[in-house]
Amino acid sequence: MPRQFFVGGNFKMNGSVDGIKKIIGYLNDAKLDSNVEVVIAPPSLYLLLAREHLKPGLEVAAQNVFDKPNGAFTGEISVDQLKDSNITWTLLGHSERRVILQEDDVFVANKTKAALDGGIGVIFCCGETLEQRESGKTIDVVTAQLKAVKDKLQDWSKIVIAYEPIWAIGTGKVASTEQAQEVHAAIRSWLKTEVSEKASDETRIIYGGSVSEKNCKDLAKQPDIDGFLVGGASLKPAFVDIINSHL
């Protein structure tokens, strides 16, 4: 069975009540490819607002979740709280959190397990720095990030892997279609060897890193690219063009 194309919009720390209502209104009114799974990730303050206004069939993701069920963890959000708010996905492992907040592979893997165990889908981000790419370590870095998850769980059916080269996020630099496809193919091969053939065949691997309406169609044609995680462009009307890039 072919993998369903998946497009996520990561608003990061952007937006306002009026601005997010406007973006959602545009998505609700647009003619979107019905074969694409669409998920938006606004800042946590606006999760309930987004869920209230977004039409059925489009989903909402948190940008992060904690690995403990509840308690004295100031500033964190639990899996149960997301479920209680009808939030069905979360991003985890984004490089901005790995780098700025020093989240390591094991911590990200623990949060991934907690989310999946609690019934929340995970958009799991992985990727390398420019220095790591130039020293030929891209695949080693990415598979080490994935191995930390594999050590915690076996069921990958609710994980979407987002390959995001750190040097391409928000920089305007984009991995070439060949570079992106090469890493996606390597991730799929790793899944086959280290997890299962089923996981390799069925897990969606999406690309992120300065995705725009200009480059998305060529990327979408690659056999192992199953969608996109979109940053800045998800705040603009061009997000619809990216969602429809597979048409």
Helices and strands as residue ranges (DSSP letters): E 6-10, H 17-29, E 37-41, G 44-46, H 47-53, E 59-62, H 79-84, E 89-92, H 95-100, H 105-117, E 121-126, H 130-134, H 138-150, E 159-163, G 166-168, H 177-194, H 197-202, E 204-208, H 216-220, E 227-230, G 232-235, H 238-243
